[in-house]
């Protein structure tokens, strides 16, 4: 019974992860900085959205492009 309960929890977590991935695929392309982020080699929609979440979209945060 405990194993089945854990499997149910795992299935719920997988479903939530799939739902989040789908939401990212739908909404990230609408962001104004999407084109810039996707121009980096190796960044796709999912990783680009994660980078955006980590660094934010405040264009005044960094002093210049090198920063």
C-alpha positions in Angstrom: 0.0 0.0 0.0 2.8 2.4 0.8 4.5 1.7 -2.6 1.2 2.4 -4.4 0.8 5.7 -2.5 4.3 6.7 -3.5 3.6 5.8 -7.1 0.5 8.0 -7.0 2.6 10.9 -5.6 5.2 10.4 -8.3 2.5 10.4 -11.0 1.1 13.6 -9.6 4.5 15.2 -9.6 5.1 14.1 -13.2 1.8 15.5 -14.3 2.5 18.8 -12.6 5.9 19.0 -14.4 4.3 18.2 -17.7 1.7 20.9 -17.1 4.4 23.4 -16.2 6.4 22.6 -19.3 3.3 23.1 -21.5 2.6 26.4 -19.8 6.2 27.5 -20.5 6.0 26.5 -24.1 2.8 28.6 -24.5 3.8 31.7 -22.6 7.6 32.2 -22.9 7.4 33.0 -26.7 5.2 36.0 -25.7 7.9 37.7 -23.7 9.7 40.6 -25.4 13.2 39.2 -24.6 12.5 35.7 -26.0 14.3 36.3 -29.3 17.4 37.5 -27.5 17.5 34.6 -25.1 16.9 32.0 -27.8 19.8 33.5 -29.8 22.2 32.0 -27.3 23.6 28.6 -28.6 22.0 25.7 -26.8 19.1 27.6 -25.2 15.7 26.4 -26.1 12.3 27.5 -24.8 12.5 25.6 -21.5 16.1 26.6 -20.7 15.6 30.1 -22.0 12.6 30.6 -19.7 14.7 29.3 -16.8 17.5 31.8 -17.6 14.9 34.6 -17.7 13.5 33.5 -14.3 17.0 33.5 -12.8 18.3 36.8 -14.2 15.0 38.7 -14.6 14.1 41.1 -17.3 15.3 44.4 -15.8 17.4 45.9 -18.6 19.0 48.3 -16.1 20.3 45.5 -13.9 23.6 45.2 -15.7 25.8 48.2 -16.5 26.6 47.0 -20.1 26.4 44.1 -22.4 29.6 42.6 -21.0 28.2 42.5 -17.5 
